[in-house]
Every structure is written in structure tokens, then in C-alpha cells.
Amino acid sequence: QVQLVESGGGLVQPGGSLRLSCEASGFTFGNYDMAWYRQTPGNEREIVGFVPFYGGKATGAASVKGRFTASRDNAKNTLYLQMNNLQSEDTAVYYCQVPTLKIWGQGTQVTVSS
């Protein structure tokens, strides 16, 4: 079945970096655009990155511009989110999504705290 599994979250100090991964299975990964979202308690999910199916230029939300970079490796069926200069407001559960299939991963927690 179609499955997305995120990993790489954790606790990091302000100014630190993390790289999230999203491993896809059950569909032809290279045929689909992919997206990263995040969600904090009581709020709706916010898109933070979008990568076209062919791996072209990723686009990101204004709130993370210059700090977060989304990318993909179609040979490995994996989506990535490199997050640099993390701040406390980046604390959230991060999810990957196949937009056209409305499929979500289970999420990975990122906590930015000193």
C-alpha cells in the first residue's frame, strides 16, 4: 500500500540544523510532486516546502525562506527537508505529503529549545 515514513526529527538547540527524510513506497515516487508541512497544537498544517516530481526548483514558505531547503532523490524514493538556523517557532510536527493523492506520513516531531 501507499506509505510515507518520516524520520530525522528530534531536539535541537536554537541555531542548529536537522535533516528530515520521508521514505515513500507503494507508488511510483518519481511521478508525483511532493510537499512538506508542519503543524503546531491548535493550528492548521502549514506548507513549508514543495518539490516538483522531476526534482526541479523547490519552493518554500516565506517563514522558512533561506533556512529550509526541500529536495528529493527519485532513485531512493526519498524526500528531504534540510532545516538550518532553527528557531523556537519552528517547533512542530513535520509531515510529508503526496498532494495529488492526499496521502500523509505519520509525522516527526521537531523541538527547538535550549
Buried (B, 14 or more C-beta within 10 A) or exposed (E): EEEBBBEBBEEBEEEBEBEBBBBBEEBEBBEBBBBBBBBEEEEEBBBBBBBEBEEEEBEBBEEBEEBBBBBBEBEEBBBBBBBBEBEEEBBBBBBBBBEEEEBBBEBBEBBBEE
